[in-house]
């Protein structure tokens, strides 16, 4: 069934008096580059709250992004490798990797040292090379906001208003109370680059609500599991306090979304909130200096797998 057909069915249900439950959202991003002040102007023009906008790019951040980007464009055998970083500079090495099949070994030659000066924002090198020139061009490119930042805007919004409908992401359900913000966000995203956003309004029917309820519960529980697994990988004596504080804020955002979808889709959220509360308590103890491994194990969810639920949504008889 095509997107146009699905949209027509939903429009017919709405015209028949059906109430909106929310919207499915997915997108294609391409060709994004925009200055931060221009993005702010777009947000004001389309009524998008600037809390969803990414921060302005700092020069050192742009250099790091340029290095990551350059690794995708390197000639065969050429590598960029970090050498060191201080308060004043970042040093990376341009390396030529030469496999020796006879000796079953690999030799490395340092072709050039590339230095980013954090005070002057200048990029210099001890030996000129085409790769270094490319890195300088990429640095200028990444001083503006790019696709990475547009994707961050969408993620920031979805961390407040959406849940994933697929295990691998890519399709999301956004609750009806956020429809106006979703519309504004889509208008801004499509004005930035060669981007396309797709929205499929979902009308509230008993069958649709039932399937989305299971999808949302499973998706939210998966997020709790993933955050817990990440925390368990931390070594308490090596984790910055600011990192733990950000994680604590992340759990508060997740709790807010649990409350939102429990209300919109009419399900009980005590079990999810208990899991979140237990991990938050552990984090607070860690922030207070108590580093005992107090995060409890979370039982595997027995809810219907998300992918199966999505297939049910796409099948007949659930308002599509």
C-alpha positions in Angstrom: 0.0 0.0 0.0 1.5 3.4 -1.1 2.0 6.4 1.1 -0.7 8.3 -0.9 -3.2 5.5 -0.4 -2.5 5.4 3.4 -2.9 9.1 3.6 -6.2 9.0 1.7 -7.6 6.3 4.1 -6.6 8.4 7.1 -8.1 11.5 5.7 -11.4 9.7 5.0 -11.4 8.5 8.6 -10.8 12.0 9.9 -13.6 13.4 7.7 -15.9 10.8 9.1 -15.3 12.3 12.6 -12.2 10.4 13.7 -10.0 12.1 16.2 -6.2 12.5 15.6 -4.0 10.2 17.7 -0.8 11.4 16.3 1.4 11.1 13.2 4.0 8.8 11.7 7.2 10.5 10.7 10.1 9.6 8.6 12.5 11.6 6.4 15.3 11.8 3.8 18.2 14.2 4.4 20.6 15.5 1.8 22.7 18.5 0.9 22.5 20.3 4.2 24.7 23.3 5.0 23.4 26.5 6.7 24.8 29.2 8.9 23.5 29.2 12.5 21.9 32.7 12.3 20.1 31.7 9.1 18.7 28.6 10.8 17.5 30.8 13.7 15.7 33.1 11.1 14.0 30.0 9.6 12.9 28.8 13.0 11.4 32.2 13.8 9.7 32.4 10.4 8.0 29.0 10.8 7.3 29.2 14.6 9.7 26.6 15.8 10.9 26.9 19.4 14.7 27.5 19.3 15.2 24.9 22.0 15.2 22.4 19.2 18.1 24.1 17.3 21.6 22.8 17.6 24.3 25.1 19.1 26.6 27.2 17.0 29.6 25.2 15.7 32.9 25.9 17.5 36.1 25.9 15.5 37.7 22.9 17.3 34.4 21.0 16.8 34.5 21.8 13.1 38.1 20.6 12.8 37.2 17.3 14.5 34.2 16.9 12.1 36.5 17.7 9.2 38.9 14.9 10.3 36.1 12.4 10.5 34.7 13.5 7.1 38.2 13.3 5.5 38.6 9.7 6.5 35.8 8.8 4.1 37.7 10.5 1.2 41.2 9.3 1.7 43.3 7.7 -1.0 44.0 4.0 -0.5 46.6 3.4 2.2 46.3 6.9 3.7 45.0 7.4 7.2 44.5 10.2 9.7 45.6 9.3 13.2 45.4 11.5 16.4 48.8 12.4 17.8 47.9 14.7 20.7 45.8 17.5 22.0 46.4 20.3 24.5 44.7 23.5 25.6 46.3 25.3 22.6 46.3 22.8 19.7 45.1 19.6 18.1 47.7 17.5 16.3 46.9 14.7 13.9 49.1 12.7 11.7 48.7 11.9 8.0 50.0 8.3 7.7 50.8 6.1 4.8 50.0 2.4 5.6 51.9 -0.1 3.6 51.0 -3.9 3.9 53.9 -6.3 3.5 52.4 -9.6 2.4 55.7 -11.4 2.3 56.6 -10.5 5.9 53.0 -10.6 7.0 53.5 -7.1 8.5 52.3 -3.5 8.0 54.6 -0.5 7.8 53.6 3.0 8.6 55.2 6.3 7.3 54.3 9.6 8.8 53.6 11.8 5.8 52.7 15.0 7.5 51.7 16.5 10.9 48.6 18.6 10.8 48.1 21.1 13.5 44.9 23.0 14.4 45.7 26.1 16.5 42.8 26.7 18.9 43.8 30.3 19.4 44.0 31.4 15.8 41.8 28.6 14.3 44.5 28.1 11.7 45.4 24.7 10.2 49.1 24.2 9.4 51.2 21.2 8.4 54.9 20.4 8.1 54.6 18.8 4.7 52.1 19.9 2.1 49.8 17.2 0.7 46.5 17.0 -1.2 44.8 15.3 1.7 45.8 18.3 3.9 44.3 20.7 1.4 41.1 18.6 1.4 41.0 18.7 5.2 41.2 22.5 5.1 38.3 22.7 2.7 36.3 20.4 4.9 37.0 22.5 7.9 35.5 25.5 6.2 32.5 23.4 5.2 31.9 22.2 8.8 32.0 25.6 10.3 28.4 25.8 9.3 25.6 23.4 10.4 25.3 20.3 8.2 23.2 17.1 8.0 24.6 15.9 11.3 23.0 18.9 13.0 19.7 18.6 11.1 19.5 15.0 12.3 20.2 16.2 15.8 17.2 18.6 15.6 14.9 15.8 14.7 16.4 13.6 17.5 16.0 16.4 20.0 12.3 16.8 19.1 11.7 13.0 19.1 13.3 12.7 22.6 10.4 14.8 23.8 7.5 13.8 21.6 8.1 10.5 19.7 8.8 6.8 19.9 10.5 4.6 17.4 8.3 2.2 15.5 11.3 0.1 14.2 14.1 -1.6 16.1 16.6 0.1 13.8 14.8 3.5 13.9 13.8 5.5 10.9 10.0 5.6 11.4 8.5 7.3 14.5 5.1 7.9 16.1 4.6 11.5 17.3 1.8 12.2 19.8 -1.0 14.5 18.7 -0.3 17.2 21.3 2.9 17.9 19.4 1.4 18.2 15.9 1.9 21.9 15.6 5.6 21.7 16.6 6.1 18.7 14.2 4.6 20.8 11.4 6.9 23.7 12.2 10.0 21.4 12.4 9.2 19.8 9.1 8.9 23.1 7.4 12.3 24.2 8.8 14.0 20.9 7.9 12.8 21.1 4.3 13.9 24.7 4.0 17.5 23.9 5.0 18.7 21.5 2.3 17.4 18.9 -0.2 15.4 17.3 2.6 12.0 15.6 2.5 9.9 14.8 5.5 6.9 12.5 5.4 4.0 12.7 7.8 1.1 10.2 8.0 -1.7 11.4 10.3 -3.1 8.5 12.4 -6.8 8.6 13.3 -7.8 7.2 16.7 -9.5 3.8 16.4 -9.6 1.0 18.9 -7.4 -1.3 16.8 -4.8 1.4 16.0 -4.6 2.5 19.6 -4.1 -1.1 20.7 -1.2 -1.7 18.4 0.5 1.7 19.0 0.1 1.1 22.7 2.2 -2.1 22.5 4.7 -0.4 20.1 5.2 2.5 22.5 5.6 0.4 25.6 8.1 -1.8 23.9 10.1 1.1 22.4 10.2 3.0 25.7 11.3 -0.2 27.6 14.0 -0.8 25.0 15.3 2.7 25.7 15.5 2.1 29.4 17.4 -1.2 28.8 19.8 0.6 26.4 20.5 3.4 28.9 21.0 0.9 31.7 23.4 -1.1 29.6 25.4 2.0 28.9 25.6 3.0 32.5 26.8 -0.5 33.5 29.7 -0.1 31.1 30.9 3.0 32.9 33.7 2.7 35.4 32.6 4.9 38.3 36.1 6.3 39.0 36.5 7.4 35.3 33.2 9.0 34.6 32.9 12.7 34.9 30.2 14.1 37.2 28.9 16.2 34.3 28.4 13.0 32.3 26.4 11.4 35.1 24.3 14.6 35.4 23.5 14.5 31.7 22.4 10.9 32.0 20.2 11.9 34.9 18.6 14.6 32.7 18.1 12.0 30.0 16.2 9.8 32.3 13.9 12.7 33.3 13.2 13.3 29.6 12.4 9.6 29.2 10.1 9.7 32.2 8.2 12.7 30.6 7.8 10.8 27.4 6.5 7.7 29.3 3.9 10.0 31.0 3.0 11.5 27.6 2.4 8.3 25.8 0.7 6.6 28.7 -1.9 9.4 28.6 -2.2 9.5 24.8 -2.4 5.7 24.3 -4.1 4.9 27.7 -1.7 2.4 29.3 -0.4 2.0 32.8 3.2 3.2 33.2 4.0 2.1 36.7 6.5 -0.7 35.7 8.4 1.6 33.3 8.5 4.4 35.9 9.7 2.0 38.6 12.6 0.9 36.4 13.5 4.5 35.6 13.3 5.5 39.3 15.6 2.7 40.4 18.3 3.7 37.9 17.9 7.4 38.8 18.4 6.5 42.5 21.6 4.7 41.6 22.8 7.7 39.6 22.0 10.1 42.4 24.0 7.9 44.8 26.9 7.9 42.4 26.8 11.7 42.1 26.8 11.9 45.9 30.0 9.8 46.0 28.6 6.3 46.7 29.9 4.2 43.9 28.5 0.9 44.8 27.0 -1.0 41.8 23.4 -0.4 42.8 21.8 -0.3 39.4 19.4 -3.3 39.5 19.2 -5.7 36.6 16.2 -5.1 34.4 14.1 -8.1 33.3 13.7 -8.7 29.6 10.5 -7.2 28.3 7.8 -9.7 27.4 5.8 -7.3 25.2 5.2 -7.9 21.6 8.4 -7.2 19.5 8.2 -3.7 17.9 8.8 -4.9 14.3 5.9 -7.3 14.6 3.6 -4.6 15.9 4.5 -2.3 13.0 3.7 -5.0 10.6 0.3 -5.3 12.2 -0.2 -1.5 11.8 0.5 -1.8 8.1 -1.9 -4.7 7.8 -5.6 -4.3 7.3 -8.1 -3.7 10.0 -6.3 -1.1 12.1 -7.4 2.1 10.6 -4.9 2.2 7.7 
